[in-house]
Amino acid sequence: MPLPPPAARRPAHTRTTAFRGYQRDDGLWDIEAEMQDTKPFAFALNNGRELAPNEAIHHMHIRVTVDEQLVVRDIATVMGSFPHGQCAEADRHMRRMIGSTMGKGWRKSIDRHLGGVEGCTHMRELLYNMATAAFQTIAPQVLARWHGADAGAQTLPPPPHLGACMTWDFNGPAVEQIYPMYFEWPLRQDNTAAPGTPPSGRHQAPAESTPAVAVPEAD
């Protein structure tokens, strides 16, 4: 469905971003991000440099290699186009992200390692959104462990995306239809808790559960 018709206007700027995921032969996963900024007219930067129409102001690439738990194992970057000479070194600290997890705390980890003058605003923006692209990349394989599970057995904790957004509300129709064994899961967990335990409203995975992929959250 298209947006409502706009008012009279003219193009002023285009930013394109792309995120791609790859399954590697060694069992790891590559998540790649690309961002490019252009303008449809010639203009001069503050430093006097002239840019032609549709010449890239920014053009950058990031490749993050993760394992099944979305732990960063490697990272590579390219600053192809940038407006100022100092930008060429803006990605020099990116490898600080190795060992971080693309799950809860991902944004805080980015800000801790690459925040402010330690990094590049646009590189940080790409990294923020690479987490959900990573989850989409590995989800078909990782979530297969829940497919066809015995509805009465519940030998696994709920898939990590349940309870993480409106559609996957434990009490909602999507969970009831697709994951009926986890429908109203927090309520049932609270009902089995020890007397006097306050309702949590959130899933708590048992200690003996199999490792589950982390779900990116807005921190």
N, C-alpha and C positions, 0 to 999 in steps of 0.2 A: 504494500500500500504506500503510495507516494505521500510526501508532505503536502500540506495545503499550498496553493499557489502563492509565491512570494510577491512582495512589492517590487516595483521597478528597481533594478540594480545592475551592477557590472562586476565582473570578476576582479578580485583584488589579491587573493593569495590561495595557494593550494598546498596542503600538507597531505602526503600519502604515507601510510604505514602498512606494513605487511608482516605477518607472523607465520612461520612455517615450521612444522615439526617433522622429524625424521627418526625412524627406528634403525639403529645401527646394528651391524652384524656381531658386535662384541657385547651386546646386551644393554648398552647405554642408549641414551636418546639425545639428539641434537635439536635444540630449539633456536631458530634464527629469527631475528627482527631486523627490519630495514625501515628507515624514515628519510623522507626527502621533502624539502620546502622549496617552492618556486613562486615567482610572481609573473603575471602575463605581460609585464612591461619592463623596460629598462629602468634602472635606478642606481643610485650611488649609496654605498655604505658610509657609515660615519667616518671611516678611515680613508675615504676618497676612492676606494676601489669601485669600479663600474661593473655592474652585472647586466648581461643581455636579457631580453625577455625569455622566461622559462629556464634560465640558467639556475642551477641548484645553489641555494644559500647554504642549506645543510643537506648532507647526504651521508648517512652513517649506517653501519651494520654491526650487529652483535650476534655471536653464536655462543650459546650456553649449553654445555653438556651436563646432563643430569642422569642419576640412576633411577630405579623404580620408586624410590622414596622421595624423589625430586630434590635430592641433595646435589648441589653444584659440584661437579668433578673437574670442570675445566671451563675457561671462558676466553674468547678471542674477540677483538674489535677492530674495525676499520673506520677512520674518519676520512671519508672520501672528499667531501666539500665542507667548508666552514668559513664563516665571515671574517675571523680575526686570526692572526698568526698564532696567538697563544692557545687557540682551540686545538691545535695539533697535538698538544700534550694533555688534553682534558681527560683522556681515557687511560692515563698511566697507572691509575690505582684500581682499575676494574677487577684485577685478579684477586683483590681482597675479598671478593664475594665467594671464592672457592671455599666450600665447607658449609655455606649457608643453605637453608632449605626453602624451596619455593612453596611455602605454606604459611601457617600462622607466624607472624613476625617478619615476613619477607620485606615489607616496606620499611619497617624499623631497621632491619639489617642494612638495607640499601642506604638509608639516611645516616646510619652510624658509620659505615665504611666510606661512603661516597658523597655525603651531604655537603652543602655549601661549596666552598672553594676547593674541596677535595675531589670534585667531580664535575660532570657536565649535566645541566638541567635536562637536556634532551635524551642523553643516555639513561639518566635515572627514569625518565618517563617511559622509555622503552622497556627497561628492566621491570618496572612495576607491572606492566601488562603482559610480560612474557610468562608470568606465573600461570595465568588462566589458560594461555595458549599451550603451556606444557601439560596442564591437566587434561585438556581436550585431546592432546596428542597421545598420551599413554592410557587414557581412560578405557578404550575398548579392550585392551589386554589386561590391565590391572583389575577392572571391574568384572572380568569374566568369572572370577572366583565366586561371585554372588549369583551368577546366572544359573538357574536350575537348582538352586539350593532348596533343600527340604524346608517347606514352610513351617513345619513343626519343630525342626531340629534347632535352628538358630545357633549353629556352632560358630558363626562368625559375628563380630560386632557389625553394626550397620555400615554400609558403604560411606566413605568419608564426606560425600557431597550431600547426604541427607541431613536436613536441618540447617543447611548453609544458605538457603535462599527461599523466597516465597513459594516457588513451584515445588520444592522438595521439603515442604513442611511435613513433619512426621504425621500430622493430623490431616493432611490434605489428600485430595483424590489421586494425585500422581503416585504418591507412596502407596496408597491403598491398592492401586491397580498393579503397579510394577513391582513393588517390594512389599507384598501384603504381610510377610512375616515381621516387618518392622513398623507396621502401621500403629500409631499411638505408642511407639516404643518408650519415650521418656515417662509417660504416664504409667505404663506397665512396670518399668524399672522402679519408679517411686513406690508403687504398690507392693513391691517385693523387698523394699528397703526395711531396715530395722525400725521398730517403733520409735517415734520421736525424731526421725531423720527428716529434715525439711525437704520438700520437693525441689529437685534440681532443674527440671524442665529441659535438661540437656543430656545427651548420650554420654555415658562414661564407659570406655572400652575396658573389658576385663584384662587383667594383667597378662593372662596367658594367650591373648589373641594374637593372630598373625599380624605382622607389620602392615599398616595400611598407608596408602599414599596420602600426603597432606593436602588439604584443600586450601587454596589461596584465600586469604581474608583481607579485608580493608583494615589496615592498622592505623 
